[in-house]
Amino acid sequence: MTADYDLIVIGSGPAGEKAAAQAAYFGKKVALVERDDRLGGAPVNRGGIPAKTLRETALYMTGFGRSDLYGVEVSFGSDITLDRLRSRAAAESERAGATVRQNLDRHGIALVRGSGRLEPGHTVAVTGADGTVTRLRGAVVLIATGSHPFHPPGIGFDDPDIDDSDSILTLDRIPGSIVVVGGGPVGCEYASIYGALGVQVALVDMADRLLPFLDAEISRSLAECFADSGIRVMLGSPPAAIERGPSGLKVTVGGEVLSPDKVLFVAGRKGNTDGIGLAEAGVQLDDRGRIQVDAEYRTTVPWVFAAGDVIGPPALASVSAEQGRVAACHAFDIPFKESVDQLPPFGIYSIPEVGGVGMSEDQAAAAGIDYTVGTYHFADNSRSRIAGTTYGLIKLVLRRADRRLLGVHIVGEEAAELIHIGQAVIHANETIDRFIDTTFNIPTRSEAYKYAAYDALQRLAPSPPG
């Protein structure tokens, strides 16, 4: 038997869930196909929420960065710490997955368990865990199958002590030492989490700075924060060679050999496009296996749409959710969301956090803009000093001619929250005068915006005559 729907969504991550809910809200009959036991995709089960929960648990249990402030040393046995890390992350993932299910139920969306595959005639064949096949027919199909860690050749991921960003969550012990290969968001997050737990950490990357898409000053500041917390940052390194020797793991970086208990290798992600019938249906992929879509998130097959990590960067849960909503609106000509925000913020949940939105200095210069900056260090911020979180800074990038704000970049506690203030001002096409004129509570980290703006004004002031 074949059931008919207006929309069939394959995948329950942010893009799939929000696309399904958007269409259902406007009266469409929707089915969502999911093969995993828990709904929510990678952000709920293998990345976002579990990793961020590990971060908060590690900070709380160790008093990282604050024990010196109060003269109190917090110590837990490794078994107790591991149990807390695991149980807290599992509980939050379970809660988030249940929230997705509640959203589907609230919108009357049919949940079909199994692996979905495109077939001719607007049909999706769903193979359940027991091998039974259910066929669904939909006017529109949206693929939101997400991504998985990329495994380059030559890395022995079958070794129990060589992990990717998924397997690292199944901790069997807290290691004494770890080498993290990859200075991107995931590598920085896990390196700092393990550093907070007292693990000896080396962070290795071939690039000459962490997170190369960041403003260069913010990258340097983050690396300095890591070094100050005891993490060894090895940048501009040749490719790391990893092997298992008689005495354990060996990681060769240039002429140096490291002997860690564990290795975390994070080298990007690959779209989940295998086994879902894309080629047979005529859905075109790019040279990295990502589904190609147009501005409406329509693929090369008119009735098939795609959104989220499976179409490639920026691969942010927040952006994926918006892509799903926009795709659903275009698929059914719903006059609600026509495009995704062109100014999305990013948040990196390392210790300390990083947030950014808009242009960096390099981007402003490349665009030929006559710009200047304003900075303020959290070491001078009362709220940060009270909390003992004085690392990092806020940086404003602005156009000289009219003081219009072009970008905001932050490294420090709550950076992923603070960045939204700057995003709102850029969206409104306002100048740094907004921060000068706004009254901020004292003491707060938010008032750092005001003092960064004052710093920019000083840089704009004409130089006194010589």
FILO-197345 format. One line per 2 residues: number of its first residue (from 1); for each residue z, x, y of C-alpha. Coordinates in nm, 2 decimals, m for minus. Example, Ala and Ser with C-alpha at 12.3 -4.5 7.8 and 13.67 -1.06 7.14 Angstrom:
residues 2
1 = 0.78,1.23,m0.45; 0.71,1.37,m0.11
//
This chain:
residues 466
1 = 0.00,0.00,0.00; m0.07,0.11,0.36
3 = 0.15,0.01,0.65; m0.01,m0.02,1.00
5 = 0.14,0.12,1.32; 0.03,0.19,1.67
7 = 0.17,0.54,1.66; 0.27,0.77,1.37
9 = 0.46,1.08,1.47; 0.50,1.37,1.24
11 = 0.82,1.56,1.32; 1.15,1.46,1.47
13 = 1.22,1.75,1.71; 1.23,1.69,2.09
15 = 0.85,1.63,2.12; 0.83,1.39,1.83
17 = 1.15,1.20,1.90; 1.07,1.14,2.27
19 = 0.71,1.05,2.21; 0.82,0.79,1.95
21 = 1.08,0.65,2.18; 0.85,0.64,2.48
23 = 0.58,0.44,2.29; 0.84,0.21,2.13
25 = 1.00,0.14,2.47; 0.67,0.01,2.59
27 = 0.63,m0.22,2.29; 0.44,m0.01,2.05
29 = 0.50,m0.02,1.67; 0.60,0.33,1.58
31 = 0.68,0.52,1.26; 0.82,0.87,1.25
33 = 0.78,1.11,0.95; 1.03,1.38,0.88
35 = 1.07,1.60,0.58; 1.41,1.76,0.67
37 = 1.74,1.59,0.57; 1.87,1.61,0.92
39 = 1.66,1.49,1.21; 1.61,1.69,1.53
41 = 1.39,1.98,1.43; 1.46,2.34,1.50
43 = 1.67,2.28,1.82; 1.92,2.07,1.62
45 = 1.91,2.25,1.29; 1.80,2.61,1.33
47 = 1.80,2.73,1.68; 1.92,2.57,2.00
49 = 2.24,2.38,1.92; 2.37,2.60,1.64
51 = 2.31,2.92,1.83; 2.46,2.79,2.15
53 = 2.76,2.66,1.96; 2.81,3.00,1.80
55 = 2.81,3.14,2.15; 3.08,2.91,2.28
57 = 3.29,2.95,1.97; 3.27,3.33,1.99
59 = 3.37,3.33,2.36; 3.66,3.09,2.30
61 = 3.80,3.26,1.99; 3.78,3.62,2.12
63 = 3.86,3.56,2.49; 3.56,3.78,2.55
65 = 3.57,3.94,2.90; 3.90,3.78,2.99
67 = 4.16,3.93,2.77; 4.21,4.22,3.02
69 = 4.25,3.97,3.30; 4.55,3.81,3.14
71 = 4.68,4.10,2.94; 4.65,3.90,2.62
73 = 4.47,4.03,2.31; 4.33,3.76,2.08
75 = 4.27,3.86,1.72; 4.16,3.66,1.42
77 = 4.09,3.77,1.07; 3.71,3.80,0.99
79 = 3.73,3.52,0.73; 3.90,3.28,0.98
81 = 3.65,3.37,1.25; 3.35,3.32,1.02
83 = 3.49,2.98,0.90; 3.53,2.86,1.26
85 = 3.18,2.98,1.36; 3.02,2.80,1.07
87 = 3.22,2.48,1.08; 3.18,2.43,1.46
89 = 2.80,2.49,1.45; 2.76,2.26,1.15
91 = 2.95,1.99,1.32; 2.75,2.00,1.64
93 = 2.42,2.00,1.44; 2.53,1.70,1.24
95 = 2.63,1.51,1.56; 2.30,1.59,1.73
97 = 2.10,1.49,1.43; 2.29,1.16,1.42
99 = 2.22,1.10,1.79; 1.84,1.13,1.71
101 = 1.88,0.88,1.44; 2.06,0.64,1.67
103 = 1.78,0.67,1.92; 1.52,0.59,1.66
105 = 1.72,0.29,1.54; 1.78,0.17,1.90
107 = 1.40,0.16,1.96; 1.31,0.00,1.63
109 = 1.12,0.31,1.50; 1.06,0.32,1.13
111 = 1.18,0.65,0.97; 0.97,0.76,0.68
113 = 1.11,1.06,0.48; 0.87,1.32,0.35
115 = 0.59,1.56,0.44; 0.31,1.41,0.63
117 = m0.06,1.50,0.59; m0.36,1.37,0.78
119 = m0.62,1.18,0.58; m0.95,1.01,0.69
121 = m0.93,0.67,0.85; m0.64,0.72,1.09
123 = m0.42,0.76,0.78; m0.11,0.98,0.72
125 = m0.01,1.04,0.36; 0.37,1.10,0.33
127 = 0.49,1.28,0.01; 0.85,1.22,m0.06
129 = 1.10,1.45,m0.23; 1.04,1.27,m0.56
131 = 0.66,1.32,m0.53; 0.58,0.96,m0.44
133 = 0.31,0.91,m0.17; 0.33,0.65,0.10
135 = 0.03,0.60,0.32; 0.06,0.49,0.69
137 = m0.23,0.40,0.91; m0.20,0.44,1.28
139 = m0.42,0.39,1.59; m0.28,0.72,1.71
141 = m0.11,1.01,1.53; 0.10,1.27,1.72
143 = 0.18,1.60,1.55; 0.51,1.75,1.65
145 = 0.59,1.97,1.35; 0.74,2.25,1.55
147 = 0.74,2.62,1.46; 0.91,2.88,1.24
149 = 1.00,3.25,1.28; 0.70,3.48,1.25
151 = 0.72,3.74,0.97; 0.51,4.04,1.04
153 = 0.39,4.24,0.74; 0.61,4.53,0.63
155 = 0.94,4.37,0.71; 1.14,4.29,0.39
157 = 1.28,3.95,0.47; 1.37,3.90,0.11
159 = 1.65,4.15,0.16; 1.97,3.95,0.21
161 = 2.07,4.17,0.50; 1.74,4.14,0.69
163 = 1.74,3.81,0.88; 1.52,3.61,1.11
165 = 1.64,3.36,1.37; 1.68,3.09,1.10
167 = 1.85,3.28,0.82; 2.09,3.45,1.06
169 = 2.27,3.12,1.09; 2.37,3.12,0.72
171 = 2.63,3.39,0.77; 2.80,3.53,0.46
173 = 3.02,3.77,0.66; 3.06,3.91,1.01
175 = 2.90,4.26,0.98; 3.05,4.57,1.12
177 = 2.72,4.66,1.28; 2.38,4.51,1.34
179 = 2.04,4.62,1.48; 1.86,4.34,1.66
181 = 1.48,4.41,1.68; 1.33,4.21,1.97
183 = 1.44,4.18,2.33; 1.33,3.83,2.39
185 = 1.55,3.52,2.44; 1.66,3.49,2.08
187 = 1.73,3.87,2.04; 1.93,3.88,2.36
189 = 2.13,3.57,2.27; 2.23,3.69,1.92
191 = 2.29,4.05,2.03; 2.54,3.93,2.29
193 = 2.70,3.68,2.05; 2.76,3.96,1.80
195 = 2.88,4.19,2.07; 3.14,3.93,2.18
197 = 3.26,3.92,1.82; 3.33,4.30,1.83
199 = 3.03,4.39,1.62; 2.86,4.73,1.69
201 = 2.52,4.62,1.82; 2.19,4.80,1.90
203 = 1.92,4.60,2.06; 1.57,4.75,2.02
205 = 1.25,4.66,2.19; 0.91,4.83,2.25
207 = 0.90,4.69,2.60; 1.04,4.88,2.89
209 = 1.28,4.60,2.99; 1.45,4.30,2.84
211 = 1.28,3.96,2.88; 0.96,4.10,3.06
213 = 0.88,3.75,3.20; 1.20,3.77,3.41
215 = 1.23,3.90,3.76; 1.26,4.28,3.71
217 = 1.59,4.30,3.89; 1.74,4.03,3.67
219 = 1.62,4.21,3.36; 1.79,4.53,3.47
221 = 2.11,4.35,3.56; 2.12,4.18,3.22
223 = 2.07,4.52,3.04; 2.35,4.66,3.25
225 = 2.58,4.38,3.16; 2.50,4.43,2.79
227 = 2.56,4.80,2.82; 2.89,4.74,2.99
229 = 3.00,4.51,2.71; 2.93,4.78,2.45
231 = 2.58,4.68,2.33; 2.34,4.98,2.29
233 = 2.01,4.88,2.46; 1.71,5.08,2.33
235 = 1.40,5.00,2.54; 1.06,5.15,2.53
237 = 1.11,5.23,2.17; 0.83,5.28,1.91
239 = 0.81,5.01,1.64; 1.12,5.01,1.42
241 = 1.08,5.10,1.06; 1.32,4.92,0.83
243 = 1.39,5.01,0.47; 1.66,4.98,0.21
245 = 1.79,5.32,0.09; 2.04,5.41,m0.17
247 = 2.32,5.40,0.08; 2.21,5.08,0.26
249 = 1.98,4.97,0.53; 1.80,5.24,0.74
251 = 1.63,5.16,1.07; 1.42,5.44,1.21
253 = 1.35,5.42,1.59; 1.15,5.71,1.70
255 = 1.33,6.02,1.57; 1.67,5.84,1.53
257 = 1.79,5.67,1.21; 2.04,5.38,1.24
259 = 2.24,5.26,0.94; 2.35,4.90,1.02
261 = 2.51,4.65,0.79; 2.25,4.39,0.90
263 = 1.92,4.37,1.08; 1.80,4.07,1.28
265 = 1.42,4.08,1.34; 1.30,3.84,1.60
267 = 0.93,3.87,1.68; 0.82,3.53,1.80
269 = 0.74,3.21,1.62; 0.44,3.05,1.45
271 = 0.34,2.69,1.46; 0.40,2.47,1.15
273 = 0.04,2.38,1.09; m0.01,2.46,0.72
275 = m0.04,2.18,0.47; m0.09,1.89,0.71
277 = m0.47,1.85,0.68; m0.57,1.98,1.03
279 = m0.88,2.16,0.93; m1.00,1.87,0.71
281 = m0.95,1.63,1.00; m1.13,1.85,1.24
283 = m0.83,1.95,1.45; m0.90,2.28,1.61
285 = m0.65,2.57,1.62; m0.65,2.88,1.83
287 = m0.65,3.24,1.69; m0.27,3.22,1.65
289 = m0.27,2.90,1.45; m0.16,2.68,1.74
291 = m0.31,2.33,1.79; m0.54,2.32,2.09
293 = m0.49,2.03,2.32; m0.62,1.91,2.66
295 = m0.42,1.81,2.97; m0.33,1.48,2.80
297 = m0.22,1.65,2.48; m0.52,1.52,2.29
299 = m0.66,1.74,2.02; m1.03,1.78,1.93
301 = m0.99,1.47,1.72; m0.96,1.18,1.98
303 = m0.69,0.98,1.79; m0.47,1.29,1.71
305 = m0.23,1.42,1.98; 0.01,1.72,1.95
307 = 0.31,1.84,2.15; 0.60,2.08,2.14
309 = 0.62,2.43,1.98; 0.32,2.36,1.76
311 = 0.09,2.39,2.06; 0.25,2.72,2.17
313 = 0.44,2.84,2.49; 0.66,2.78,2.66
315 = 0.83,2.64,2.35; 1.13,2.51,2.53
317 = 1.30,2.20,2.40; 1.31,2.05,2.75
319 = 0.94,2.09,2.80; 0.86,1.98,2.45
321 = 1.04,1.65,2.51; 0.84,1.59,2.83
323 = 0.52,1.68,2.65; 0.59,1.42,2.39
325 = 0.66,1.15,2.65; 0.34,1.24,2.85
327 = 0.13,1.24,2.53; 0.25,0.89,2.44
329 = 0.17,0.76,2.78; m0.18,0.89,2.78
331 = m0.24,0.78,2.42; m0.17,0.42,2.52
333 = m0.26,0.42,2.89; 0.10,0.36,2.98
335 = 0.13,0.41,3.36; 0.46,0.59,3.35
337 = 0.44,0.97,3.29; 0.11,1.13,3.37
339 = 0.20,1.50,3.36; 0.47,1.75,3.27
341 = 0.68,1.91,3.54; 0.49,2.22,3.66
343 = 0.82,2.38,3.77; 1.04,2.38,3.45
345 = 1.35,2.60,3.46; 1.44,2.83,3.18
347 = 1.78,2.90,3.05; 1.87,3.19,2.82
349 = 2.21,3.15,2.66; 2.30,3.51,2.62
351 = 2.64,3.65,2.74; 2.60,3.64,3.04
353 = 2.35,3.35,3.07; 2.02,3.38,3.25
355 = 1.84,3.11,3.45; 1.51,3.12,3.64
357 = 1.26,2.89,3.81; 0.96,2.95,4.03
359 = 0.82,3.28,4.14; 0.96,3.63,4.07
361 = 0.91,3.91,4.32; 0.62,4.05,4.11
363 = 0.45,3.71,4.10; 0.49,3.66,4.47
365 = 0.34,4.01,4.54; 0.06,3.94,4.30
367 = m0.02,3.62,4.48; m0.05,3.81,4.81
369 = 0.25,3.63,4.96; 0.45,3.81,5.23
371 = 0.79,3.75,5.09; 1.15,3.87,5.10
373 = 1.46,3.81,4.90; 1.83,3.73,4.93
375 = 2.09,3.83,4.68; 2.46,3.77,4.61
377 = 2.67,3.92,4.34; 2.92,3.71,4.15
379 = 3.17,4.00,4.18; 3.22,3.87,4.54
381 = 3.25,3.51,4.44; 3.60,3.37,4.43
383 = 3.55,3.13,4.14; 3.39,3.40,3.93
385 = 3.68,3.64,4.02; 3.94,3.37,3.93
387 = 3.77,3.31,3.59; 3.71,3.68,3.52
389 = 3.33,3.64,3.50; 3.22,3.87,3.78
391 = 2.90,4.01,3.62; 2.56,3.92,3.75
393 = 2.39,3.79,4.06; 2.18,3.52,4.22
395 = 1.85,3.61,4.37; 1.63,3.40,4.60
397 = 1.26,3.47,4.66; 1.12,3.32,4.98
399 = 0.82,3.33,5.20; 0.88,3.53,5.52
401 = 0.67,3.31,5.76; 0.86,2.99,5.71
403 = 1.16,3.07,5.48; 1.03,2.84,5.21
405 = 1.20,2.89,4.88; 0.96,3.02,4.61
407 = 1.19,3.12,4.32; 1.55,3.15,4.21
409 = 1.67,3.39,3.94; 2.03,3.41,3.81
411 = 2.22,3.62,3.56; 2.58,3.52,3.52
413 = 2.82,3.26,3.39; 2.67,2.90,3.40
415 = 2.33,3.04,3.51; 2.15,2.77,3.31
417 = 2.34,2.50,3.50; 2.32,2.66,3.85
419 = 1.94,2.71,3.83; 1.89,2.33,3.88
421 = 2.01,2.35,4.24; 1.73,2.59,4.32
423 = 1.48,2.39,4.12; 1.55,2.08,4.33
425 = 1.50,2.27,4.66; 1.17,2.42,4.54
427 = 1.05,2.08,4.42; 1.13,1.94,4.77
429 = 0.93,2.22,4.94; 1.24,2.31,5.14
431 = 1.35,2.63,5.29; 1.66,2.84,5.24
433 = 1.80,2.65,5.54; 1.90,2.38,5.28
435 = 2.16,2.62,5.14; 2.27,2.73,5.49
437 = 2.33,2.37,5.60; 2.48,2.24,5.28
439 = 2.86,2.23,5.24; 2.96,2.36,4.90
441 = 3.31,2.32,4.75; 3.53,2.63,4.76
443 = 3.58,2.80,4.53; 3.27,2.73,4.33
445 = 2.99,2.94,4.18; 2.74,2.71,4.36
447 = 2.83,2.85,4.70; 2.66,3.18,4.59
449 = 2.34,3.00,4.70; 2.47,2.99,5.06
451 = 2.56,3.36,5.07; 2.23,3.46,4.91
453 = 2.06,3.27,5.18; 2.26,3.44,5.45
455 = 2.16,3.77,5.29; 1.79,3.67,5.32
457 = 1.84,3.57,5.68; 1.97,3.92,5.76
459 = 1.67,4.08,5.59; 1.44,3.85,5.81
461 = 1.61,3.95,6.13; 1.40,4.19,6.34
463 = 1.52,4.55,6.33; 1.69,4.68,6.64
465 = 1.48,4.90,6.86; 1.50,5.27,6.76
//
